[in-house]
Amino acid sequence: MNRTRRTQRRVLAALALPVALLLASCSSGSVAEQSGSTAAGSASTAASDGATASDTSTADFSSILPQGDPVQFSKDLVATSLEGKEGFTPPSTGPKAQQPGATIAFVAGDLSNGGHNTVSKAVEEAAGAIGWKVNVYDGQGTPQGNTDAMNQAITSGPAAIVLGGLDPTEQAAPVKQATDAGIPVIGWHAGVLTGPGNGMVTNVSTDPLVVAQLAAAYAVADSDGKAGVAIFTDGQYELAVTKARAMEAYVKACSGCQVLSFEDSPIADADSRMPGLVSNLLQQNGDALGYLMAINGNYFGGAATALRDAGRSADGPPKSVAAGDGDAAEMQRIRTDNYQAVTVAEPLDLQGWQLVDEVNRALAGEAPSGFVAQPGLITKQNVPTGDVFDPPSGYKDIYTAIWKG
């Protein structure tokens, strides 16, 4: 069992979220099969009223916390990530292309989310290379919308379904319906753990705890151990809550830092809710509010409105730090100092191609690849010239060669 999986499982075992943040597990097998059992899909904190989600001070995130001096540890971690060049090359062996001309379904949790949209396009590109077609369905950011999109996908009879950012515990019934019909389901950011679980053949993602660690380490390092932060998450998603709580734990491990607020606000409503939320936080905390930390960069378009109206500089403080996904809008904000300083980016195009390869492995009756790509800390120092974080590894050539056999 690798270190990443052990770390993730320890966190899940200790994640004592309050009842309002839990969904019942729909699986009864091994720990790996229960990767979504601590889902936070029913959180209902009223962010519009300034309320915050309940604390989980008993959660054990010790494996990602700073060791020794938190400030120096964080600075070293940031420097290493900014220079990182490894962790992006997929396996070079696998089955040749299966079922020429097949159609697969990509069910996105919300296509207005830049990460979901970017991955859907990468899946379409990779599908073209392997000789398939893709039908894309949009859950539009709501549980009912996700269910409707899943039902449409299943009815269309695809060769496989990719869950793009959906919670597999929330969608346990349609996932089971698909698998019972012989339709393999592959996830992207579908739950906390990578690999098999919750009815999915596998879940493609970076390690969310590493993502959270990098984002929090930036705030600690950049502030020289004096960060005052507000954290934003979406309680509908287990993955989002886990990342947010991990960031919270890391910041609290720095004695001179403060978590000033922990806000649960739907990411789909970020543009409408964030101006009021951020305005209230500025009034309550003044200059003590040095960092806005969110589980996704979509929060910062709305935050910019409040910061601009308050006369805050576009390059901070407060500085906006995203723990995922690193889409085109984020890159542009970072590149131009436009109310976002940092993102921890997923290699989204690489993940889109990996999803198609995992589908192909499933159709060939082979096991998942087990590949987990690394995330990358992105600042103005290393922001890519293109729309997404796409570190060179030759992955397109690698996958194309596999599929050609």
Phi, psi and omega in degrees: 000127184281167186296321180300313181295321178297318180299314182297319183291324177297320180295315180298320181296330185260354186288094186267064177294147178294163186303324182294345181254012185246148167244145178293142178291140179255012184233152183232018184264220184287174177301318180299325181284347181253033187298341179254014191290345176256034186302145181252034188290345184250018179298141184223027179300134185274085182297330180295340178262005179082008181284158179240155178292153182297150182285152174233061186294343181273354181294145183255101174249029189301330184291342180249359183284155181296143178254137182072224179288115183301324183291311180294319177303316182293319179296319178296319180296317179297313181299319180296317181292320180297332180262358187300134179228006184243161177099018185236006182258116182283168175301149184260005179235154179167180183285150175290170186303132178257154171046067178307136179082005181294157175245129175246160181250135172248113180257107182270140175295324181192107183289349173282348173281123186300324179295314179300316183293318181296316180295322179300320180290324178293322176297318179297319179296312181294322178298322177298323181289329181270347178099029179242171172245158180230130168256129184253133179238142186245119177283349174058028169079013179230152178302317179293321177297322177297317180296316179299317180295320177297316180297320177297318181297314181297317180299329182287348177067051182284166175289332178198162177236134172253124175274112182263084177085012177273151175276116184291340175284322175299323183255031184301318183296308178293329176297316178295320179300318180294311183294325176296332179274006179081018180259109179294143180244126180241137183255154166232119185053037181257081183103178187279315185277146167279163178088189185293153175156155176056038178084354181269144174299317176195163177236121182266124180191164163280174176285114184297334179287326175293320177301310180298318180300314181297317180297313181292323179298324178300313182297317179295314182293314184295329182268000186055041175079025181232026187290133168249117191236150166244135184246135182241132178218176177234108185294354176291338190240123178305315181300317182296316181293319179298314178298317182295317180293327177292319176298317179302314181297320181295313181298320180293339177287349176263112189297332180269001181258161180223139166265104186280332181198146175235109189251130177254107183219131184303131181296329180294339181254017187301318183297325182273328185270325188296323179304314179291319180299311183291322177301316178297318181295323177296319179294321183285326190243346179054224184287351177292338180278098184261339186215133169258118184243125183228157181283354181200145182292347180300337180293337193273344172297314177289323179299325182301325180300312180293319181295319179295314180296331180276000179076019179281143180297145182294340178258014174087173359279161354288149177266139180265128185232120183255133174264059181118152003253340184089050181272183186298321181296321178296314181301320180292320178297317179294316183299325186252013182053046185253070175063030165206129183259329192212148163220153169256105194269140169276145170283077193298318180295316176302316180295325176298318177291322178298321179302316179295321178295321179293323175299315182297320177298318179296317180293334178274358181076020180258162181288158176300161184288331184079003182286131176232110181286157178273150170276171179224131176285125183241124173233183177297337180297325186227018182299132182292158178284337180273192185279336185224164173284110185223071184298140184292128175210358181072023187297326180295317177295321180298311182292319180298320179295321177300311186293330178286344178072000000 
